[in-house]
Every structure is written in structure tokens, then in C-alpha cells.
Amino acid sequence: MKVFVAVDMEGIAGVVDSSQTSPNGVDYPHARKWMADEANAAVRGAFKAGPTEVVVSDSHGGNGCRNILAHDLDRRATLLTGSPKSLDDPHGLSADFGALILLGMHSRNKSLGVISHTVHGLVVDEIRINGTPFGEVGFISALAGHYGVPTVMVAGDDRTADEAKDAMPWVKTVVVKWALSRNAARTLPPEVAADRIEQAAELAVQGVEDSDRLVVEVPVTLEMDFMNAGCADAAAKVPGVERVSGRTVRFVSEDFATASRTMSVVIGQGWAVTRAWLGR
């Protein structure tokens, strides 16, 4: 069995501010090391359960998904770095895998989680799939479910763990910090967080038969509320995308993978407007 480990950065132990998750931030070198340490902990735990292969995907958009340094990764694993990693899935997921582990995850926008946001914090206010608000944990898990891959474990702050359990009652969660505000937390030391992740990863992979897939009913109706109407102006130009209100667009896709590809284009349109407005 092949195990896929997707690693974001905002939910890593010790990380509470965007200055830690961007290459321009003074604390970024520390955070990227903690990110690699949590990935290695999951790799160690997963291999104890006997998979044939473990693939780690750097899934943090800051620095173009090139945050984990290859020489910092456990030599038994392989690293997917850069973005996008495939035309079908930006993380590189496929039906070849037997289990998904999510590390460093954060809760969706509007929640009181550490650095909470939905996909792109400067562009997206909320995403609803078939009427239900989705964050990144749900979105990646549903994409995995489309390929037949169960999500077995999620690590991040306490709000992320609650969000994961609401969507996937079977999933094992590891809380590495407890949100006090959007930019403050009570956090485990990175070494302790890594120990807990290693233990949970072993149990999660061992118990893969007891896990389920997050499956979204098709056709998939996706609604997106942007941060401003200008983003929706641009997104509405994408074929098949309908303007619903000042900040909201909607489209319908035949399956979740198609919805994911369209969503990437729609967010890209919104980001182009936001970048111009910010003068970047």
C-alpha cells in the first residue's frame, strides 16, 4: 500500500503568524524545519505499519510549495515539491494510494483557528459545496475520496481537529496547538508534536480498513464568496461560471476532480485582480 502525506504549514506546532509561513518572514527558516520534522514523524509512523511506499507532498502555497528541503526529508520517503503537481490535482494525489494523512492543516475562514483561511486568504471568503461550507481539510479529503482514497489522519490546531471530525467521524486527529486567537496559540513543543504524530500515523495506517472516504454527491455545485466584487467580476468570465451576487459565483461540475480544476482557475482570476489592487 502507498501512503500519501500532504503537509501544509499554518497548522504546524509553533506556527501562529504569516511571518512564519512566508519566505520573507524572519522566522520562516524555523517553521519550514518544524514542517519537515512533522512530515518525518508521519513517515516514521506510517512505515511502522508496513506500507510499500510513502510520498510526502509539500502543500503549502507559500514559496510555491517548495518549503520542505529535500535533504531534510526521511530518506525512505519521496517528496512532491513545486506547484501544480498534476493537472488533475495540485497536491499530486491519485488512485494509486491507499491512505491519506494531512499534516499542518488549518481551519476554514470565519473560524477562530490559527491563521484560519480558505484556500487563498486574500481572495476567498467562503466555499460551499452542495450547500455545505468546506475548508481545505474537507476539500483535499473529498478529492482523495473521488480517487477512492480514505483520509486516515489529520493534524493541526484544535479547531481544525473539530472541523475534520465533523466531516469525517472516523478520522484520527492530532492536536498540536490550541487556538487562543487567529494569531496566538498554546502549542506543544515541536518534538512532542512529532512524537504524537508518529504514534497516530502508525495507528491510522494500521486501521485503514476501518476508515472511510469523504464522498461528495455528484454533480458537484460549488459556490464561492470572494473577498470583493472585483474578484467575482473576473471569475464570472470563466466559461460555465455563473454570477450569483456581488461577491459570489457558482458553477456545476460532473465530478469532484473537475470541480477542483475549475476552482483553481476561478481563484486564479480573483488573485489576478487582488494582485493588481495590491500593486504586486
Long-range contacts (C-beta under 8 A, 24 or more apart in sequence): 1-50, 1-51, 1-52, 1-97, 1-98, 1-99, 1-205, 1-208, 2-51, 2-52, 2-53, 2-54, 2-55, 2-96, 2-97, 2-98, 3-46, 3-51, 3-53, 3-54, 3-55, 3-97, 3-98, 3-99, 3-100, 3-101, 3-205, 4-55, 4-57, 4-92, 4-93, 4-97, 4-99, 4-100, 4-101, 4-144, 4-149, 5-39, 5-42, 5-43, 5-46, 5-54, 5-55, 5-56, 5-57, 5-77, 5-100, 5-101, 5-103, 6-57, 6-59, 6-91, 6-93, 6-100, 6-101, 6-102, 6-103, 6-140, 7-35, 7-38, 7-39, 7-56, 7-57, 7-58, 7-59, 7-60, 7-68, 7-103, 7-104, 8-59, 8-60, 8-102, 8-103, 8-104, 8-105, 8-106, 8-136, 8-156, 9-35, 9-60, 9-62, 9-67, 9-104, 10-60, 10-104, 10-105, 10-106, 10-114, 10-115, 10-117, 10-156, 11-103, 11-104, 11-105, 11-106, 11-114, 11-155, 11-156, 11-157, 11-160, 11-176, 11-177, 12-38, 12-103, 12-104, 12-176, 12-190, 12-193, 13-38, 13-176, 13-177, 13-187, 13-188, 13-189, 13-190, 13-192, 13-193, 14-177, 14-187, 14-189, 14-190, 15-104, 15-114, 15-115, 16-114, 16-115, 16-177, 16-183, 16-184, 16-185, 16-187, 17-115, 17-183, 18-115, 21-60, 21-62, 21-115, 22-62, 22-63, 23-62, 23-63, 32-67, 32-68, 32-69, 33-72, 34-190, 35-60, 35-67, 35-68, 35-104, 36-68, 36-69, 36-72, 36-73, 37-190, 37-191, 37-194, 38-103, 38-104, 38-155, 38-176, 38-190, 38-193, 38-194, 38-197, 39-68, 39-73, 39-74, 39-77, 39-103, 40-72, 40-73, 40-74, 40-77, 40-194, 41-193, 41-194, 41-195, 41-197, 41-198, 41-201, 42-101, 42-103, 42-153, 42-155, 42-197, 42-198, 42-201, 43-73, 43-74, 43-76, 43-77, 43-201, 44-74, 44-198, 44-201, 45-197, 45-198, 45-199, 45-200, 45-201, 45-202, 45-203, 45-204, 45-205, 46-99, 46-101, 46-201, 46-202, 46-205, 47-76, 48-202, 49-201, 49-202, 49-203, 49-205, 49-206, 50-205, 51-98, 51-99, 51-205, 53-78, 54-78, 55-79, 55-80, 55-92, 55-97, 56-80, 57-85, 57-91, 57-92, 57-93, 58-82, 59-90, 59-91, 59-140, 60-104, 61-120, 84-264, 87-261, 88-257, 88-260, 88-261, 89-143, 89-257, 89-260, 90-260, 90-264, 91-140, 91-143, 93-140, 93-143, 93-144, 93-147, 93-149, 94-147, 95-147, 95-148, 95-149, 97-144, 97-147, 97-149, 98-149, 98-150, 98-208, 99-149, 99-150, 99-151, 99-152, 99-204, 99-205, 99-208, 99-211, 100-140, 100-141, 100-144, 100-149, 100-150, 100-151, 100-152, 101-151, 101-152, 101-153, 101-154, 101-155, 101-201, 101-204, 101-205, 102-137, 102-140, 102-141, 102-151, 102-153, 102-154, 102-155, 102-156, 102-164, 103-155, 103-156, 103-197, 104-155, 104-156, 105-136, 105-137, 105-154, 105-155, 105-156, 105-160, 105-164, 106-135, 106-136, 106-156, 106-157, 106-160, 107-135, 107-137, 107-156, 107-157, 107-159, 107-160, 107-162, 107-163, 108-133, 108-134, 108-135, 108-136, 108-138, 108-163, 109-135, 111-135, 111-159, 111-163, 112-159, 112-179, 112-181, 112-182, 113-156, 113-157, 113-159, 113-160, 113-163, 113-179, 113-182, 114-157, 114-159, 114-177, 114-179, 114-182, 114-183, 114-184, 114-185, 115-182, 115-183, 116-159, 116-182, 119-263, 119-267, 120-267, 120-270, 120-271, 122-227, 122-271, 122-274, 122-278, 123-226, 123-227, 123-231, 123-267, 123-270, 123-271, 123-274, 124-224, 124-225, 124-226, 124-227, 124-267, 124-270, 125-225, 125-226, 125-227, 125-247, 126-224, 126-225, 127-222, 127-223, 127-224, 127-225, 127-263, 128-222, 128-223, 128-224, 129-216, 129-220, 129-221, 129-222, 129-259, 130-216, 130-217, 130-220, 130-221, 131-221, 131-223, 135-163, 137-163, 137-164, 137-167, 138-163, 138-167, 138-214, 139-260, 141-167, 141-168, 141-214, 142-214, 142-215, 142-216, 142-256, 143-256, 143-257, 143-260, 144-213, 144-214, 145-213, 145-214, 145-215, 145-216, 145-256, 146-215, 146-216, 146-255, 146-256, 146-257, 147-257, 148-213, 149-213, 150-208, 150-211, 150-212, 150-213, 151-211, 151-213, 151-214, 152-204, 152-205, 152-207, 152-208, 152-211, 153-200, 153-201, 153-204, 155-193, 155-197, 155-200, 157-185, 167-214, 168-212, 168-214, 170-210, 170-211, 170-212, 171-211, 172-200, 172-203, 172-204, 172-207, 173-200, 174-200, 216-256, 218-254, 218-255, 218-256, 219-252, 219-253, 219-254, 219-255, 220-252, 220-253, 220-254, 220-255, 220-256, 220-258, 220-259, 221-250, 221-251, 221-252, 222-250, 222-251, 222-252, 222-253, 222-259, 222-262, 222-263, 223-248, 223-249, 223-250, 224-248, 224-249, 224-250, 224-263, 224-266, 224-267, 226-270, 227-270, 227-274, 228-273, 228-274, 230-273, 230-274, 230-277, 231-269, 231-270, 231-271, 231-273, 231-274, 232-270, 233-273, 234-269, 234-270, 234-272, 234-273, 235-266, 235-267, 235-269, 235-270, 237-269, 238-262, 238-265, 238-266, 238-269, 241-266
